[in-house]
């Protein structure tokens, strides 16, 4: 577990992430990897 520790930066901050600032980044990832319509 110690080998992973230097890369686990998101849980090291005491401040909560700014969801409004992060939304465009994650929206772009979702648009890239998931189709707009799903076939069920």
PQR file with spaces between the fields and no chain letter, atoms N, CA, C, O and H, PARSE charges and radii, in Angstrom:
ATOM       1  N    UNK     1       0.819   -1.182    0.000 -0.4000 1.5000
ATOM       2  CA   UNK     1       0.000    0.000    0.000 -0.0000 2.0000
ATOM       3  C    UNK     1       0.873    1.260    0.000  0.5500 1.7000
ATOM       4  O    UNK     1       0.458    2.294   -0.524 -0.5500 1.4000
ATOM       5  N    UNK     2       2.034    1.187    0.561 -0.4000 1.5000
ATOM       6  CA   UNK     2       2.920    2.344    0.616 -0.0000 2.0000
ATOM       7  C    UNK     2       3.385    2.776   -0.767  0.5500 1.7000
ATOM       8  O    UNK     2       3.656    3.957   -0.987 -0.5500 1.4000
ATOM       9  H    UNK     2       2.370    0.347    0.986  0.4000 1.0000
ATOM      10  N    UNK     3       3.481    1.840   -1.698 -0.4000 1.5000
ATOM      11  CA   UNK     3       3.928    2.185   -3.050 -0.0000 2.0000
ATOM      12  C    UNK     3       2.911    3.072   -3.749  0.5500 1.7000
ATOM      13  O    UNK     3       3.280    3.900   -4.582 -0.5500 1.4000
ATOM      14  H    UNK     3       3.261    0.881   -1.520  0.4000 1.0000
ATOM      15  N    UNK     4       1.644    2.910   -3.422 -0.4000 1.5000
ATOM      16  CA   UNK     4       0.587    3.706   -4.038 -0.0000 2.0000
ATOM      17  C    UNK     4       0.465    5.089   -3.387  0.5500 1.7000
ATOM      18  O    UNK     4      -0.040    6.021   -4.014 -0.5500 1.4000
ATOM      19  H    UNK     4       1.344    2.237   -2.745  0.4000 1.0000
ATOM      20  N    UNK     5       0.904    5.227   -2.186 -0.4000 1.5000
ATOM      21  CA   UNK     5       0.725    6.440   -1.398 -0.0000 2.0000
ATOM      22  C    UNK     5       1.149    7.733   -2.102  0.5500 1.7000
ATOM      23  O    UNK     5       0.395    8.702   -2.013 -0.5500 1.4000
ATOM      24  H    UNK     5       1.314    4.470   -1.677  0.4000 1.0000
ATOM      25  N    UNK     6       2.292    7.832   -2.793 -0.4000 1.5000
ATOM      26  CA   UNK     6       2.668    9.087   -3.442 -0.0000 2.0000
ATOM      27  C    UNK     6       1.708    9.514   -4.558  0.5500 1.7000
ATOM      28  O    UNK     6       1.655   10.692   -4.911 -0.5500 1.4000
ATOM      29  H    UNK     6       2.905    7.045   -2.865  0.4000 1.0000
ATOM      30  N    UNK     7       0.960    8.574   -5.107 -0.4000 1.5000
ATOM      31  CA   UNK     7       0.065    8.883   -6.221 -0.0000 2.0000
ATOM      32  C    UNK     7      -1.361    9.191   -5.778  0.5500 1.7000
ATOM      33  O    UNK     7      -2.178    9.634   -6.585 -0.5500 1.4000
ATOM      34  H    UNK     7       1.002    7.617   -4.820  0.4000 1.0000
ATOM      35  N    UNK     8      -1.660    8.965   -4.531 -0.4000 1.5000
ATOM      36  CA   UNK     8      -2.997    9.184   -3.992 -0.0000 2.0000
ATOM      37  C    UNK     8      -3.122   10.618   -3.494  0.5500 1.7000
ATOM      38  O    UNK     8      -3.214   10.858   -2.290 -0.5500 1.4000
ATOM      39  H    UNK     8      -0.996    8.605   -3.875  0.4000 1.0000
ATOM      40  N    UNK     9      -3.124   11.561   -4.416 -0.4000 1.5000
ATOM      41  CA   UNK     9      -3.123   12.969   -4.032 -0.0000 2.0000
ATOM      42  C    UNK     9      -4.518   13.516   -3.755  0.5500 1.7000
ATOM      43  O    UNK     9      -4.651   14.495   -3.020 -0.5500 1.4000
ATOM      44  H    UNK     9      -3.049   11.365   -5.394  0.4000 1.0000
ATOM      45  N    UNK    10      -5.545   12.921   -4.314 -0.4000 1.5000
ATOM      46  CA   UNK    10      -6.887   13.479   -4.166 -0.0000 2.0000
ATOM      47  C    UNK    10      -7.414   13.357   -2.747  0.5500 1.7000
ATOM      48  O    UNK    10      -8.269   14.149   -2.350 -0.5500 1.4000
ATOM      49  H    UNK    10      -5.437   12.126   -4.911  0.4000 1.0000
ATOM      50  N    UNK    11      -6.943   12.407   -1.979 -0.4000 1.5000
ATOM      51  CA   UNK    11      -7.445   12.239   -0.622 -0.0000 2.0000
ATOM      52  C    UNK    11      -6.538   12.894    0.413  0.5500 1.7000
ATOM      53  O    UNK    11      -6.791   12.766    1.611 -0.5500 1.4000
ATOM      54  H    UNK    11      -6.249   11.764   -2.301  0.4000 1.0000
ATOM      55  N    UNK    12      -5.508   13.578   -0.009 -0.4000 1.5000
ATOM      56  CA   UNK    12      -4.567   14.169    0.930 -0.0000 2.0000
ATOM      57  C    UNK    12      -4.954   15.582    1.376  0.5500 1.7000
ATOM      58  O    UNK    12      -4.418   16.084    2.363 -0.5500 1.4000
ATOM      59  H    UNK    12      -5.302   13.681   -0.982  0.4000 1.0000
ATOM      60  N    UNK    13      -5.858   16.213    0.676 -0.4000 1.5000
ATOM      61  CA   UNK    13      -6.239   17.574    0.995 -0.0000 2.0000
ATOM      62  C    UNK    13      -7.406   17.579    1.979  0.5500 1.7000
ATOM      63  O    UNK    13      -8.285   16.721    1.909 -0.5500 1.4000
ATOM      64  H    UNK    13      -6.294   15.805   -0.126  0.4000 1.0000
ATOM      65  N    UNK    14      -7.410   18.536    2.884 -0.4000 1.5000
ATOM      66  CA   UNK    14      -8.516   18.674    3.822 -0.0000 2.0000
ATOM      67  C    UNK    14      -9.652   19.497    3.225  0.5500 1.7000
ATOM      68  O    UNK    14     -10.771   19.474    3.739 -0.5500 1.4000
ATOM      69  H    UNK    14      -6.695   19.233    2.940  0.4000 1.0000
ATOM      70  N    UNK    15      -9.378   20.215    2.157 -0.4000 1.5000
ATOM      71  CA   UNK    15     -10.401   21.023    1.498 -0.0000 2.0000
ATOM      72  C    UNK    15     -11.227   20.152    0.555  0.5500 1.7000
ATOM      73  O    UNK    15     -10.694   19.252   -0.095 -0.5500 1.4000
ATOM      74  H    UNK    15      -8.470   20.234    1.740  0.4000 1.0000
ATOM      75  N    UNK    16     -12.517   20.420    0.485 -0.4000 1.5000
ATOM      76  CA   UNK    16     -13.378   19.682   -0.433 -0.0000 2.0000
ATOM      77  C    UNK    16     -13.120   20.147   -1.860  0.5500 1.7000
ATOM      78  O    UNK    16     -12.846   21.327   -2.073 -0.5500 1.4000
ATOM      79  H    UNK    16     -12.950   21.151    1.013  0.4000 1.0000
ATOM      80  N    UNK    17     -13.200   19.253   -2.841 -0.4000 1.5000
ATOM      81  CA   UNK    17     -13.011   19.648   -4.241 -0.0000 2.0000
ATOM      82  C    UNK    17     -14.151   20.555   -4.705  0.5500 1.7000
ATOM      83  O    UNK    17     -15.285   20.429   -4.242 -0.5500 1.4000
ATOM      84  H    UNK    17     -13.423   18.294   -2.668  0.4000 1.0000
ATOM      85  N    UNK    18     -13.841   21.462   -5.616 -0.4000 1.5000
ATOM      86  CA   UNK    18     -14.830   22.375   -6.173 -0.0000 2.0000
ATOM      87  C    UNK    18     -15.539   21.678   -7.329  0.5500 1.7000
ATOM      88  O    UNK    18     -14.984   21.549   -8.420 -0.5500 1.4000
ATOM      89  H    UNK    18     -12.920   21.565   -5.992  0.4000 1.0000
ATOM      90  N    UNK    19     -16.765   21.231   -7.083 -0.4000 1.5000
ATOM      91  CA   UNK    19     -17.505   20.455   -8.076 -0.0000 2.0000
ATOM      92  C    UNK    19     -17.763   21.256   -9.351  0.5500 1.7000
ATOM      93  O    UNK    19     -17.712   20.701  -10.448 -0.5500 1.4000
ATOM      94  H    UNK    19     -17.216   21.336   -6.197  0.4000 1.0000
ATOM      95  N    UNK    20     -18.035   22.535   -9.222 -0.4000 1.5000
ATOM      96  CA   UNK    20     -18.298   23.359  -10.409 -0.0000 2.0000
ATOM      97  C    UNK    20     -17.055   23.486  -11.281  0.5500 1.7000
ATOM      98  O    UNK    20     -17.158   23.500  -12.507 -0.5500 1.4000
ATOM      99  H    UNK    20     -18.076   22.986   -8.331  0.4000 1.0000
ATOM     100  N    UNK    21     -15.900   23.576  -10.669 -0.4000 1.5000
ATOM     101  CA   UNK    21     -14.657   23.693  -11.429 -0.0000 2.0000
ATOM     102  C    UNK    21     -14.278   22.358  -12.076  0.5500 1.7000
ATOM     103  O    UNK    21     -13.692   22.344  -13.158 -0.5500 1.4000
ATOM     104  H    UNK    21     -15.816   23.565   -9.672  0.4000 1.0000
ATOM     105  N    UNK    22     -14.603   21.243  -11.431 -0.4000 1.5000
ATOM     106  CA   UNK    22     -14.235   19.923  -11.947 -0.0000 2.0000
ATOM     107  C    UNK    22     -15.229   19.382  -12.973  0.5500 1.7000
ATOM     108  O    UNK    22     -14.887   18.487  -13.746 -0.5500 1.4000
ATOM     109  H    UNK    22     -15.079   21.254  -10.551  0.4000 1.0000
ATOM     110  N    UNK    23     -16.442   19.907  -12.990 -0.4000 1.5000
ATOM     111  CA   UNK    23     -17.489   19.372  -13.865 -0.0000 2.0000
ATOM     112  C    UNK    23     -17.101   19.344  -15.348  0.5500 1.7000
ATOM     113  O    UNK    23     -17.323   18.319  -15.992 -0.5500 1.4000
ATOM     114  H    UNK    23     -16.719   20.634  -12.362  0.4000 1.0000
ATOM     115  N    UNK    24     -16.536   20.405  -15.923 -0.4000 1.5000
ATOM     116  CA   UNK    24     -16.185   20.341  -17.354 -0.0000 2.0000
ATOM     117  C    UNK    24     -15.185   19.217  -17.673  0.5500 1.7000
ATOM     118  O    UNK    24     -15.294   18.566  -18.712 -0.5500 1.4000
ATOM     119  H    UNK    24     -16.355   21.237  -15.400  0.4000 1.0000
ATOM     120  N    UNK    25     -14.243   19.001  -16.805 -0.4000 1.5000
ATOM     121  CA   UNK    25     -13.254   17.948  -17.024 -0.0000 2.0000
ATOM     122  C    UNK    25     -13.934   16.577  -17.085  0.5500 1.7000
ATOM     123  O    UNK    25     -13.694   15.798  -18.008 -0.5500 1.4000
ATOM     124  H    UNK    25     -14.154   19.530  -15.962  0.4000 1.0000
ATOM     125  N    UNK    26     -14.779   16.294  -16.099 -0.4000 1.5000
ATOM     126  CA   UNK    26     -15.436   14.994  -16.061 -0.0000 2.0000
ATOM     127  C    UNK    26     -16.518   14.872  -17.122  0.5500 1.7000
ATOM     128  O    UNK    26     -16.748   13.775  -17.630 -0.5500 1.4000
ATOM     129  H    UNK    26     -14.973   16.926  -15.350  0.4000 1.0000
ATOM     130  N    UNK    27     -17.180   15.948  -17.468 -0.4000 1.5000
ATOM     131  CA   UNK    27     -18.176   15.916  -18.544 -0.0000 2.0000
ATOM     132  C    UNK    27     -17.509   15.557  -19.871  0.5500 1.7000
ATOM     133  O    UNK    27     -18.066   14.796  -20.662 -0.5500 1.4000
ATOM     134  H    UNK    27     -16.993   16.839  -17.055  0.4000 1.0000
ATOM     135  N    UNK    28     -16.324   16.101  -20.113 -0.4000 1.5000
ATOM     136  CA   UNK    28     -15.585   15.763  -21.332 -0.0000 2.0000
ATOM     137  C    UNK    28     -15.190   14.286  -21.352  0.5500 1.7000
ATOM     138  O    UNK    28     -15.268   13.641  -22.398 -0.5500 1.4000
ATOM     139  H    UNK    28     -15.872   16.719  -19.470  0.4000 1.0000
ATOM     140  N    UNK    29     -14.768   13.749  -20.216 -0.4000 1.5000
ATOM     141  CA   UNK    29     -14.410   12.332  -20.148 -0.0000 2.0000
ATOM     142  C    UNK    29     -15.629   11.452  -20.412  0.5500 1.7000
ATOM     143  O    UNK    29     -15.540   10.468  -21.146 -0.5500 1.4000
ATOM     144  H    UNK    29     -14.704   14.273  -19.366  0.4000 1.0000
ATOM     145  N    UNK    30     -16.749   11.799  -19.823 -0.4000 1.5000
ATOM     146  CA   UNK    30     -17.967   11.023  -20.032 -0.0000 2.0000
ATOM     147  C    UNK    30     -18.377   11.075  -21.496  0.5500 1.7000
ATOM     148  O    UNK    30     -18.749   10.053  -22.073 -0.5500 1.4000
ATOM     149  H    UNK    30     -16.821   12.599  -19.227  0.4000 1.0000
ATOM     150  N    UNK    31     -18.311   12.250  -22.097 -0.4000 1.5000
ATOM     151  CA   UNK    31     -18.681   12.386  -23.512 -0.0000 2.0000
ATOM     152  C    UNK    31     -17.738   11.585  -24.409  0.5500 1.7000
ATOM     153  O    UNK    31     -18.158   11.064  -25.442 -0.5500 1.4000
ATOM     154  H    UNK    31     -18.009   13.080  -21.628  0.4000 1.0000
ATOM     155  N    UNK    32     -16.490   11.489  -24.026 -0.4000 1.5000
ATOM     156  CA   UNK    32     -15.508   10.766  -24.838 -0.0000 2.0000
ATOM     157  C    UNK    32     -15.717    9.254  -24.781  0.5500 1.7000
ATOM     158  O    UNK    32     -15.578    8.573  -25.798 -0.5500 1.4000
ATOM     159  H    UNK    32     -16.149   11.913  -23.187  0.4000 1.0000
ATOM     160  N    UNK    33     -16.044    8.729  -23.619 -0.4000 1.5000
ATOM     161  CA   UNK    33     -16.082    7.279  -23.442 -0.0000 2.0000
ATOM     162  C    UNK    33     -17.474    6.664  -23.408  0.5500 1.7000
ATOM     163  O    UNK    33     -17.608    5.442  -23.461 -0.5500 1.4000
ATOM     164  H    UNK    33     -16.157    9.281  -22.793  0.4000 1.0000
ATOM     165  N    UNK    34     -18.507    7.486  -23.320 -0.4000 1.5000
ATOM     166  CA   UNK    34     -19.871    6.962  -23.291 -0.0000 2.0000
ATOM     167  C    UNK    34     -20.684    7.603  -24.416  0.5500 1.7000
ATOM     168  O    UNK    34     -20.609    8.814  -24.620 -0.5500 1.4000
ATOM     169  H    UNK    34     -18.398    8.480  -23.277  0.4000 1.0000
ATOM     170  N    UNK    35     -21.447    6.813  -25.134 -0.4000 1.5000
ATOM     171  CA   UNK    35     -22.266    7.386  -26.214 -0.0000 2.0000
ATOM     172  C    UNK    35     -23.406    8.225  -25.645  0.5500 1.7000
ATOM     173  O    UNK    35     -23.813    8.042  -24.497 -0.5500 1.4000
ATOM     174  H    UNK    35     -21.508    5.829  -24.968  0.4000 1.0000
ATOM     175  N    UNK    36     -23.916    9.150  -26.464 -0.4000 1.5000
ATOM     176  CA   UNK    36     -25.008   10.008  -26.021 -0.0000 2.0000
ATOM     177  C    UNK    36     -26.264    9.181  -25.780  0.5500 1.7000
ATOM     178  O    UNK    36     -27.029    9.459  -24.856 -0.5500 1.4000
ATOM     179  H    UNK    36     -23.586    9.298  -27.396  0.4000 1.0000
ATOM     180  N    UNK    37     -26.477    8.164  -26.613 -0.4000 1.5000
ATOM     181  CA   UNK    37     -27.632    7.276  -26.439 -0.0000 2.0000
ATOM     182  C    UNK    37     -27.132    5.854  -26.220  0.5500 1.7000
ATOM     183  O    UNK    37     -26.173    5.412  -26.854 -0.5500 1.4000
ATOM     184  H    UNK    37     -25.857    7.939  -27.364  0.4000 1.0000
ATOM     185  N    UNK    38     -27.795    5.150  -25.315 -0.4000 1.5000
ATOM     186  CA   UNK    38     -27.454    3.754  -25.067 -0.0000 2.0000
ATOM     187  C    UNK    38     -28.536    2.863  -25.631  0.5500 1.7000
ATOM     188  O    UNK    38     -29.721    3.193  -25.586 -0.5500 1.4000
ATOM     189  H    UNK    38     -28.574    5.510  -24.800  0.4000 1.0000
ATOM     190  N    UNK    39     -28.117    1.736  -26.159 -0.4000 1.5000
ATOM     191  CA   UNK    39     -29.076    0.742  -26.649 -0.0000 2.0000
ATOM     192  C    UNK    39     -29.251   -0.299  -25.555  0.5500 1.7000
ATOM     193  O    UNK    39     -28.273   -0.907  -25.120 -0.5500 1.4000
ATOM     194  H    UNK    39     -27.154    1.468  -26.195  0.4000 1.0000
ATOM     195  N    UNK    40     -30.472   -0.510  -25.107 -0.4000 1.5000
ATOM     196  CA   UNK    40     -30.740   -1.505  -24.065 -0.0000 2.0000
ATOM     197  C    UNK    40     -31.444   -2.666  -24.641  0.5500 1.7000
ATOM     198  O    UNK    40     -31.760   -3.615  -23.923 -0.5500 1.4000
ATOM     199  H    UNK    40     -31.266   -0.016  -25.460  0.4000 1.0000
